[in-house]
Amino acid sequence: MANLIQVGNTEYCIGSDVNQWIVYKRVPVTKHNINGLSAIGYYTELIPAVTALSKRMLRLEEANSVSELYDAASKINKMMNETFNLEAMNNG
């Protein structure tokens, strides 16, 4: 694994190799998982990886109303923009 990008202060990070972007969840280190990462998705481009992780994080929120869901989506969107500078990526 060449690079890992930590996604905010969460248990998720995105890494890459020469062929793909990989979304990881941090897990306890064990003798079978010495790096403490569990791959949860593979993507050929960065934007779909970020989008999929954002959707996963939103689905895992425990929102009980539309306004709570909206607040969670806003928080996740802000975190992703701060981590990946998505506006510049989408315009460039």
DSSP file (Angstrom, degrees, kcal/mol; ACC not computed):
  #  RESIDUE AA STRUCTURE BP1 BP2  ACC     N-H-->O    O-->H-N    N-H-->O    O-->H-N    TCO  KAPPA ALPHA  PHI   PSI    X-CA   Y-CA   Z-CA
    1    1 A M              0   0    0      0, 0.0    16,-0.1     0, 0.0     3,-0.1   0.000 360.0 360.0 360.0 118.0    0.0    0.0    0.0
    2    2 A A        +     0   0    0     14,-1.1     2,-0.4     1,-0.2    15,-0.1   0.932 360.0  15.3 -80.3 -48.4    1.6    3.2   -1.2
    3    3 A N  E     -A   16   0A   0     13,-0.8    13,-1.2     2,-0.0     2,-0.4  -0.966  52.9-169.7-135.5 144.4   -0.7    5.9    0.2
    4    4 A L  E     -A   15   0A   0     -2,-0.4     2,-0.6    11,-0.2    11,-0.2  -0.999   8.6-159.3-131.0 131.6   -3.5    6.1    2.8
    5    5 A I  E     -A   14   0A   0      9,-2.9     9,-2.2    -2,-0.4     2,-0.3  -0.946  17.6-138.8-110.2 114.6   -5.7    9.2    3.1
    6    6 A Q  E     -A   13   0A   0     -2,-0.6     2,-1.0     7,-0.2     7,-0.2  -0.551  12.9-136.5 -72.3 133.2   -7.4    9.4    6.5
    7    7 A V    >   -     0   0    0      5,-2.1     3,-1.1    -2,-0.3     5,-0.4  -0.788  53.1 -70.6 -96.1  98.2  -11.0   10.6    6.2
    8    8 A G  T 3  S-     0   0    0     -2,-1.0     2,-0.5    71,-0.2    72,-0.0  -0.153  96.0 -35.6  54.0-147.1  -11.5   13.1    9.0
    9    9 A N  T 3  S+     0   0    0     -3,-0.1    -1,-0.2     2,-0.0     2,-0.2  -0.446 110.0 112.2-103.2  56.3  -11.6   11.7   12.5
   10   10 A T  S <  S-     0   0    0     -3,-1.1    -3,-0.1    -2,-0.5    -2,-0.0  -0.566  82.7-105.2-119.3-178.3  -13.3    8.5   11.5
   11   11 A E  S    S+     0   0    0     -2,-0.2    15,-3.5    -5,-0.1     2,-0.3   0.312  91.9  91.4 -88.7   7.9  -12.5    4.8   11.3
   12   12 A Y  E     + B   0  25A   0     -5,-0.4    -5,-2.1    13,-0.2    -2,-0.3  -0.756  44.6 168.1-109.7 150.7  -12.2    5.1    7.5
   13   13 A C  E     -AB   6  24A   0     11,-1.8    11,-3.3    -2,-0.3     2,-0.5  -0.970  24.7-134.5-148.7 161.4   -9.3    5.8    5.1
   14   14 A I  E     +AB   5  23A   0     -9,-2.2    -9,-2.9    -2,-0.3     2,-0.2  -0.979  25.7 178.3-121.7 130.9   -8.8    5.5    1.3
   15   15 A G  E     -AB   4  22A   0      7,-3.0     7,-3.1    -2,-0.5     2,-0.3  -0.720   9.1-153.5-123.1 173.6   -5.7    4.0   -0.2
   16   16 A S  E     -AB   3  21A   0    -13,-1.2   -14,-1.1     5,-0.2   -13,-0.8  -0.987  11.9-175.2-146.2 156.3   -4.5    3.3   -3.6
   17   17 A D        -     0   0    0      3,-2.0     3,-0.2    -2,-0.3     5,-0.0  -0.672  58.6 -76.1-129.4-167.8   -2.2    1.0   -5.6
   18   18 A V  S    S+     0   0    0     -2,-0.2     3,-0.1     1,-0.2    -2,-0.0   0.696 128.3  35.6 -68.4 -16.5   -1.3    1.2   -9.3
   19   19 A N  S    S+     0   0    0      1,-0.2     2,-0.3    24,-0.0    -1,-0.2   0.658 118.5   3.8-109.6 -20.0   -4.7   -0.2  -10.3
   20   20 A Q        -     0   0    0     -3,-0.2    -3,-2.0     2,-0.0     2,-0.4  -0.970  57.8-109.4-161.5 165.4   -7.4    1.0   -8.0
   21   21 A W  E     -BC  16  43A   0     22,-3.6    22,-2.9    -2,-0.3     2,-0.4  -0.901  35.3-158.6-103.4 139.2   -8.6    3.1   -5.0
   22   22 A I  E     -BC  15  42A   0     -7,-3.1    -7,-3.0    -2,-0.4     2,-0.5  -0.979   9.8-146.1-126.7 127.9   -9.5    1.1   -2.0
   23   23 A V  E     -BC  14  41A   0     18,-2.5    17,-3.3    -2,-0.4    18,-1.0  -0.819  25.9-169.2 -91.2 127.9  -11.9    2.1    0.9
   24   24 A Y  E     -BC  13  39A   0    -11,-3.3   -11,-1.8    -2,-0.5     2,-0.4  -0.858  18.9-152.3-118.3 151.1  -10.7    0.7    4.2
   25   25 A K  E     -BC  12  38A   0     13,-2.2    13,-2.3    -2,-0.3     2,-0.3  -0.983  29.9-118.7-115.1 134.1  -12.2    0.5    7.7
   26   26 A R  E     + C   0  37A   0    -15,-3.5    11,-0.2    -2,-0.4    10,-0.1  -0.556  40.1 174.4 -73.4 134.3   -9.8    0.4   10.6
   27   27 A V        -     0   0    0      9,-2.2     3,-0.1    -2,-0.3     6,-0.0  -0.868  40.4 -73.8-133.1 164.5  -10.1   -2.8   12.6
   28   28 A P        -     0   0    0      0, 0.0     2,-0.3     0, 0.0     8,-0.2  -0.319  53.1-109.1 -60.9 143.2   -8.2   -4.3   15.5
   29   29 A V        +     0   0    0      7,-0.1     2,-0.3     6,-0.1     5,-0.2  -0.577  47.6 168.2 -72.7 131.7   -4.8   -5.7   14.6
   30   30 A T        -     0   0    0      3,-1.6     3,-0.4    -2,-0.3     6,-0.2  -0.807  53.1 -96.0-133.3 176.5   -4.7   -9.5   14.8
   31   31 A K  S    S+     0   0    0     -2,-0.3     3,-0.3     1,-0.2    -2,-0.0   0.753 128.9  44.1 -67.9 -20.6   -2.2  -12.1   13.7
   32   32 A H  S    S+     0   0    0      1,-0.2     2,-0.3     2,-0.0    -1,-0.2   0.583 121.3  39.0 -95.9 -12.5   -4.3  -12.5   10.5
   33   33 A N    >   +     0   0    0     -3,-0.4    -3,-1.6     1,-0.1     3,-0.9  -0.674  66.4 166.0-136.3  78.4   -4.7   -8.7    9.9
   34   34 A I  T 3  S+     0   0    0     -3,-0.3    -1,-0.1    -2,-0.3    -5,-0.1   0.673  73.2  53.2 -75.9 -17.1   -1.4   -7.2   10.8
   35   35 A N  T 3  S-     0   0    0      2,-0.2    -1,-0.2    -7,-0.1    -6,-0.1   0.550 101.1-127.0 -95.6  -6.0   -2.1   -3.8    9.3
   36   36 A G    <   +     0   0    0     -3,-0.9    -9,-2.2     1,-0.2     2,-0.4   0.764  69.1 118.0  71.0  25.5   -5.4   -3.1   11.1
   37   37 A L  E     -C   26   0A   0    -11,-0.2     2,-0.5    -9,-0.1    -1,-0.2  -0.971  45.1-164.9-127.5 141.3   -7.3   -2.4    7.9
   38   38 A S  E     -C   25   0A   0    -13,-2.3   -13,-2.2    -2,-0.4     2,-0.2  -0.982  23.6-130.8-124.2 119.3  -10.2   -4.2    6.3
   39   39 A A  E     +C   24   0A   0     -2,-0.5   -15,-0.2   -15,-0.2     3,-0.1  -0.485  29.2 171.8 -68.9 131.4  -11.0   -3.4    2.6
   40   40 A I  E     +     0   0A   0    -17,-3.3     2,-0.3     1,-0.3   -16,-0.2   0.409  62.8  11.4-120.6  -1.7  -14.7   -2.6    2.1
   41   41 A G  E     -C   23   0A   0    -18,-1.0   -18,-2.5     2,-0.0     2,-0.4  -0.900  54.4-150.6-174.2 146.2  -14.7   -1.4   -1.5
   42   42 A Y  E     +C   22   0A   0     -2,-0.3     2,-0.3   -20,-0.2   -20,-0.2  -0.978  21.0 175.4-125.0 134.7  -12.6   -1.2   -4.7
   43   43 A Y  E     -C   21   0A   0    -22,-2.9   -22,-3.6    -2,-0.4    -2,-0.0  -0.981  34.2-143.4-141.8 148.4  -12.9    1.6   -7.3
   44   44 A T  S    S+     0   0    0     -2,-0.3     2,-0.3   -24,-0.2    -1,-0.1   0.682  91.0  40.5 -84.1 -18.3  -11.1    2.5  -10.5
   45   45 A E  S  > S-     0   0    0      1,-0.1     4,-1.1   -24,-0.1   -24,-0.1  -0.944  76.5-129.5-132.0 153.5  -11.5    6.3   -9.8
   46   46 A L  H  > S+     0   0    0     -2,-0.3     4,-2.5     1,-0.2     3,-0.2   0.916 101.7  57.8 -68.3 -45.7  -11.2    8.4   -6.6
   47   47 A I  H  > S+     0   0    0      1,-0.2     4,-2.7     2,-0.2     5,-0.2   0.910 106.8  48.1 -57.8 -46.1  -14.6   10.3   -6.9
   48   48 A P  H  > S+     0   0    0      0, 0.0     4,-2.5     0, 0.0    -1,-0.2   0.866 111.3  52.5 -62.3 -32.6  -16.7    7.1   -7.0
   49   49 A A  H  X S+     0   0    0     -4,-1.1     4,-2.2    -3,-0.2    -2,-0.2   0.929 111.8  44.7 -65.6 -44.8  -14.7    5.8   -4.0
   50   50 A V  H  X S+     0   0    0     -4,-2.5     4,-2.5     2,-0.2    -1,-0.2   0.908 114.1  50.3 -65.3 -42.0  -15.4    9.0   -2.0
   51   51 A T  H  X S+     0   0    0     -4,-2.7     4,-2.4    -5,-0.2    -2,-0.2   0.924 110.9  48.3 -62.1 -45.8  -19.1    9.0   -3.0
   52   52 A A  H  X S+     0   0    0     -4,-2.5     4,-2.3     1,-0.2    -1,-0.2   0.906 112.5  48.4 -63.4 -41.5  -19.5    5.4   -2.0
   53   53 A L  H  X S+     0   0    0     -4,-2.2     4,-2.7     2,-0.2    -1,-0.2   0.911 110.3  52.1 -65.5 -41.0  -17.9    6.0    1.4
   54   54 A S  H  X S+     0   0    0     -4,-2.5     4,-2.2     1,-0.2    -2,-0.2   0.923 110.8  47.6 -59.7 -44.7  -20.0    9.1    1.9
   55   55 A K  H  X S+     0   0    0     -4,-2.4     4,-2.4     2,-0.2    -1,-0.2   0.891 111.6  50.8 -64.2 -40.0  -23.2    7.1    1.2
   56   56 A R  H  X S+     0   0    0     -4,-2.3     4,-1.7     2,-0.2    -2,-0.2   0.940 110.4  48.8 -61.9 -47.0  -22.1    4.3    3.5
   57   57 A M  H  X S+     0   0    0     -4,-2.7     4,-0.6     1,-0.2    -2,-0.2   0.883 111.6  49.9 -62.2 -38.2  -21.4    6.7    6.3
   58   58 A L  H >< S+     0   0    0     -4,-2.2     3,-0.9     1,-0.2     5,-0.3   0.905 108.6  51.9 -67.6 -40.9  -24.8    8.4    5.8
   59   59 A R  H 3< S+     0   0    0     -4,-2.4    -1,-0.2     1,-0.2    -2,-0.2   0.824 108.2  53.0 -63.9 -29.7  -26.6    5.0    5.9
   60   60 A L  H 3< S+     0   0    0     -4,-1.7    -1,-0.2    -5,-0.2    -2,-0.2   0.581  85.1 106.2 -83.7  -9.8  -24.8    4.2    9.2
   61   61 A E  S << S-     0   0    0     -3,-0.9     2,-0.6    -4,-0.6     8,-0.0  -0.387  73.1-133.4 -65.0 148.4  -26.0    7.4   10.8
   62   62 A E        +     0   0    0      6,-0.1     2,-0.2    -2,-0.0    -1,-0.1  -0.373  41.7 165.8-101.9  54.5  -28.7    6.9   13.4
   63   63 A A        -     0   0    0     -2,-0.6     3,-0.1    -5,-0.3     4,-0.0  -0.484  22.7-173.1 -72.9 138.0  -30.9    9.7   12.2
   64   64 A N        +     0   0    0     -2,-0.2     2,-0.3     1,-0.1    -1,-0.1   0.345  68.3  28.6-111.2   2.5  -34.5    9.6   13.5
   65   65 A S  S  > S-     0   0    0      1,-0.1     4,-2.2     0, 0.0     5,-0.2  -0.965  83.7-104.5-153.7 167.2  -35.8   12.4   11.3
   66   66 A V  H  > S+     0   0    0     -2,-0.3     4,-2.7     1,-0.2     5,-0.2   0.889 120.5  53.1 -63.6 -38.6  -35.3   14.1    8.0
   67   67 A S  H  > S+     0   0    0      2,-0.2     4,-2.4     1,-0.2    -1,-0.2   0.886 108.8  49.0 -67.4 -36.8  -33.6   17.1    9.7
   68   68 A E  H  > S+     0   0    0      2,-0.2     4,-2.3     1,-0.2    -1,-0.2   0.896 112.2  49.3 -66.1 -39.4  -31.2   14.8   11.5
   69   69 A L  H  X S+     0   0    0     -4,-2.2     4,-2.6     2,-0.2    -2,-0.2   0.909 110.9  49.7 -64.7 -42.3  -30.4   13.0    8.2
   70   70 A Y  H  X S+     0   0    0     -4,-2.7     4,-2.5     2,-0.2    -2,-0.2   0.923 110.8  49.6 -62.0 -44.8  -29.9   16.4    6.6
   71   71 A D  H  X S+     0   0    0     -4,-2.4     4,-2.3     2,-0.2    -2,-0.2   0.906 111.7  48.8 -61.0 -42.2  -27.5   17.5    9.4
   72   72 A A  H  X S+     0   0    0     -4,-2.3     4,-2.6     2,-0.2    -2,-0.2   0.915 111.0  49.9 -64.1 -43.0  -25.6   14.2    9.1
   73   73 A A  H  X S+     0   0    0     -4,-2.6     4,-2.6     1,-0.2    -2,-0.2   0.902 110.9  49.8 -63.0 -40.6  -25.3   14.6    5.3
   74   74 A S  H  X S+     0   0    0     -4,-2.5     4,-2.4     2,-0.2    -1,-0.2   0.910 111.5  48.7 -63.2 -42.6  -24.1   18.2    5.7
   75   75 A K  H  X S+     0   0    0     -4,-2.3     4,-2.2     2,-0.2    -2,-0.2   0.922 113.7  45.8 -63.9 -44.9  -21.5   17.0    8.2
   76   76 A I  H  X S+     0   0    0     -4,-2.6     4,-2.6     2,-0.2    -2,-0.2   0.914 112.4  51.2 -65.1 -43.2  -20.3   14.2    6.0
   77   77 A N  H  X S+     0   0    0     -4,-2.6     4,-2.4    -5,-0.2    -2,-0.2   0.913 110.5  48.8 -60.4 -44.0  -20.2   16.5    2.9
   78   78 A K  H  X S+     0   0    0     -4,-2.4     4,-2.4     2,-0.2    -1,-0.2   0.921 111.8  49.4 -62.1 -44.5  -18.1   19.1    4.8
   79   79 A M  H  X S+     0   0    0     -4,-2.2     4,-2.3     1,-0.2   -71,-0.2   0.916 112.0  47.7 -62.3 -44.0  -15.7   16.4    6.0
   80   80 A M  H  X S+     0   0    0     -4,-2.6     4,-2.9     2,-0.2     5,-0.3   0.901 111.7  50.4 -65.5 -40.2  -15.2   14.9    2.5
   81   81 A N  H  X S+     0   0    0     -4,-2.4     4,-1.9     1,-0.2    -1,-0.2   0.901 112.7  46.8 -63.7 -40.3  -14.7   18.4    1.0
   82   82 A E  H  < S+     0   0    0     -4,-2.4    -2,-0.2    -5,-0.2    -1,-0.2   0.884 117.6  42.9 -67.9 -37.9  -12.1   19.2    3.7
   83   83 A T  H  < S+     0   0    0     -4,-2.3    -2,-0.2    -5,-0.2    -1,-0.2   0.910 131.8  18.7 -74.5 -43.7  -10.3   15.9    3.2
   84   84 A F  H  < S-     0   0    0     -4,-2.9    -3,-0.2    -5,-0.2    -2,-0.2   0.457  89.3-128.6-113.0  -3.5  -10.3   15.6   -0.6
   85   85 A N    >X  +     0   0    0     -4,-1.9     4,-1.7    -5,-0.3     3,-0.6   0.957  36.6 179.9  51.2  55.1  -11.0   19.2   -1.8
   86   86 A L  H 3>  +     0   0    0     -6,-0.2     4,-2.9     1,-0.2     5,-0.2   0.792  69.0  62.0 -61.9 -32.8  -13.8   17.9   -4.0
   87   87 A E  H 3> S+     0   0    0      1,-0.2     4,-1.5     2,-0.2    -1,-0.2   0.927 107.5  44.4 -61.2 -43.4  -14.8   21.2   -5.4
   88   88 A A  H <> S+     0   0    0     -3,-0.6     4,-1.2     2,-0.2    -1,-0.2   0.884 113.7  50.8 -67.4 -38.1  -11.4   21.6   -7.0
   89   89 A M  H  < S+     0   0    0     -4,-1.7    -2,-0.2     1,-0.2    -1,-0.2   0.902 111.5  47.2 -66.2 -40.6  -11.4   18.0   -8.2
   90   90 A N  H  < S+     0   0    0     -4,-2.9    -1,-0.2     1,-0.2    -2,-0.2   0.787 117.4  42.9 -71.8 -27.4  -14.9   18.4   -9.8
   91   91 A N  H  <        0   0    0     -4,-1.5    -1,-0.2    -5,-0.2    -2,-0.2   0.592 360.0 360.0 -92.3 -12.3  -13.9   21.6  -11.5
   92   92 A G     <        0   0    0     -4,-1.2    -2,-0.2    -3,-0.1    -1,-0.2   0.429 360.0 360.0-102.9 360.0  -10.5   20.5  -12.7
